[in-house]
């Protein structure tokens, strides 16, 4: 029952999580990333969170945005999620997005969308927990959300 990283990753992976795109317009270009650690936090005040590796080179740039968009990815977005986890300069190539008036960027085909501002961030080991305050939300009933489980997209049956 050791705590080496591979064993921890496998145990953490037993719990399925949703997948989100987090993006904003920063100095006239879209900057963003994909996260599988998104969760609702509070209704009053309206807060959500996600975690990002402290080694991320995108987060220092993204945190400069006035507003940040969060898109809950749909079950058909597995290739989009992989692209958003790839090289920063190609992350949004061919992906249709919408930009809000204050810079939040969301993907047009998603399950839910959030316009947020960064409330605060907390260093937590090798990750940073980012707390976001909600300013606007929207959602659709279908399709189903994309799930990350056991290091794969979709539920392994």
Beta strands, then each sheet from edge to edge (+ up, - down):
strand 1: 17-18
strand 2: 20-26
strand 3: 29-35
strand 4: 39-42
strand 5: 47-53
strand 6: 68-72
strand 7: 97-99
strand 8: 105-107
strand 9: 112-124
strand 10: 127-139
strand 11: 147-149
strand 12: 152-153
sheet 1: 1+ 11- 12+
sheet 2: 3+ 2- 6+ 9- 10+ 5- 4+
sheet 3: 7+ 8-
end
